[in-house]
Amino acid sequence: MALPLMRKATAVWLVENTSLTFSQIANFCGLHELEVSGIADGEVASGIRGMDPITSNQLTEQEIKRCESDPNSKLELIINPATIGETKRRGPRYTPLSKRQDKPAAIAWLVKFYPDLPDSQIIKLVGTTKPTIKAIRERSHWNITNIVPTDPVLLGLCKQVELDSAIKKIDKKNSSNNSTENLTKKENLLASDNKNISSSSLEKNDLNKEEIIKNAESLFEKNENS
């Protein structure tokens, strides 16, 4: 599904300027409904400035009004400028000198909102080093008190499609790990059940042996008495 440019900035604008439901905004921006709720409460994207999707030719006023009047309808994207002429980048990322000071803020944002994102993906997105990422994760960076987490897309350090691709990879990995864990749990439960069945059958066999021995002893006593 095509997504708007600068999804969170667009979501901020829609929350502040429309009466659309959280579900409609989340569906249009490719976010979780709880993220949109967090934006409305000021807990998420507090440092992000809203971007008007109408002036950026991604939505029309008529489309917004149509969805405001019908909470079950979905917003339709007109155009995504980020996908026009988008080609896969080859070779190492070059970051202009003017933007290099923004890297710690971008790393802090990625670590805060996507803690499962591996260092290798952060390096690809921002063009940084592992020691810098480690220092920010552990809050031991020399300038940590002045670092304000900021979306790397807003800082111009990476493109929205690149960030979306990295997030999809960790989502796919997490879902795969969950399915493996569930399968292991099922196998453990089956093994436990089989163990219980085996132990109960052994107990039955032991009881049968005891009964046979008791019966034999009683017969032997009767024969002796007679």
N, C-alpha and C positions, 0 to 999 in steps of 0.2 A: 504493500500500500504506500502511495506517495505521501510524504510528510512535508509540512511547511518548513521554510528556512528559519533557523533559530527557534526551535520548538518551545523552549521554556520562556523565552522573551515574548513569543506570540501568546503562550498560555497566560502569562502575567497580564498582557493587554486585554485579553478576552475576559479574564476574571474581573478586572477593574472597570471595563467599559461596556459589558454586556450582561444580560440576565440568563445566559446559557447555563445549562446544568453542568456539574463537574464531569459527569459521564460524557456529555457531548464534547467538552473541551479536551478531555483526556483522549477520546477516540480520534479527534482531529489532529492533536499534537503528538500522538504516539506516546503518551505518558500513562502512568497508573493513576487511577481515580484518587488515590490517597495523596499522590504528589500534588495534584491540582487542589485538593483540600488543604494541603500544607501551604501552598502558595497563597490561598485565600486567608489563611490564619497568620501569614507572615513568617512561617517556620521554614519554608523552602523558597529558594530563589529571592531572598530578601535583598541581595545586592544587584539583582538583574533589572535592567530598565525595560519596560514593555515595548514591544515592536508592533506597530499597526499593520495587520495583514491586508488591510484595504489599500493603503498607500503603496504597499509592496506588491500589489496586484496578485494577491493570493486568495482573497475573498472579496465579495461584494456586500454592500449594505443590505441588499435584498436577500442574499443568502443567509446572512446573520438573522434578519428579521423573521425569515421563514422558519428557521430552527428555534428561535425564541418562542414562536407561537405554537410550535409542536415539539415538545421535549423528547419525543421518540425518533425524530428525524436526525440525520447526520449531516454535518457540514461537508461540502465538496470543495476540494482544493482546485483552484484555477490553474496555477502554475507554480512550480518549485524552482526558483532561479538557481538553487545550488546544484541542480542536476543537469543544467544546460552546459553542454560541452565538458561534462565531468569525465576525466580520464584518470586511470590509476597512476599514482606517482611512482617513479622508479628512482633508486639511489637514495642516499642519506638526505634527511630533512635539513634545509637551511633556514635558520631563524634570523631575521634582520636584527641588527644591534639594538634598534629602538624597542624591540619586543622581548629581548632576552631577560630583562628585569622582571617581566610578567610571568616567567616560567614557574617560580615558586607558588604564586597565587593559583595558577592553573593546576599544578600538581596537588595542592592542598584541596582544591575543589574535587578533583577526581578521587582522591583518597577518602574524602569525607562522604561523598554520595555513592561511590562505587568501590567500597573497600576490597572487594574480591577481584578487582581489575589487576592483572599481573603487572609487574614492573616492565616487562618487555613491551606490553601494549602502551603503557604510559610513555615509555621512551619513544615509541613510534609516533604517538600523537603529539607530544610536546617537544621532543628532541632534547631530552635531558640525560642525566646519568643516574646509575643505581645508587651511588652514595647520597646524592641530593634527595632522591625519593625516600631512602631509608631515614635520612635526617628529618624529613617532614613527617613521615609516618610516626617516628618516635618523638617528635616535637623537640628535637635537639638541634634544629637548624639555627644558625647564628642570628637570624632575623625573624624567628618564628612569631614573636609578639606583634610584629607589624604586617604579617602576611594575612591578607583577606582572601578567602577562597572565592575564586571567580571562574565562571564558565570559560574554558579555553577557546570555544567558538567565538564568544564575544570579544575575547582578546586577540582573535585573529591568528591563533597558534595552530589551529587545525580546522577542518571543515566538518559540518554537521554530519555528512554522510560517513566520514571516517569515524567519528565518535559513535554513531549509531551502529556501525559494523563491529566495533570493539565491544560494545555493550551486548549485542546479540550473541557474540562468542561466549561471554561469561554466563549469559542466561541459558544457552544451550548446554554448557558444561555443567551448570548447577542442576538442570533438569535431568541430565544423564546420571549424575552422581546420586540424585534422589531415587531414581528408578533402580539403580544398583543396590542402594541401601534397603529399599523395600523388598527386593528379591532375596537378599541375604536374610532379612528378618523372616520371610516366609519359609525359607529353607531351614532356619534354626527352629521355627515353630514345628515344622514337620518332623525334624529330627527329634525334638523333645517329645512329641506325641508318640513316635515310634518307640522311643526309649521307655515311655510310660507303659505302652502296651506290652513290650517285652518283659518288663519287670513284673507286671500284673500276671502275665502268663506263667512266669517262673514261680511266683508265689502260689498260684493255683496248683502247679505241679508238686511243689513242696507239701502243700496241704494234702493232696491225693496220696503221696507217699506215706505221710504220717498216719492217715486213715487206714491204709493197707497194713502198716506195721501193727497198729492197734488191733485191727481185726484178727491178724495172725496170732498175736499174743493171747487174745481172749480165747481163740479156738484151742491153742496149745494148753491153756489153763484148764479148759473144760475136759480135754482128753486126759489130762493128768488126774483130775478129780474123779473121772469115771473109772 
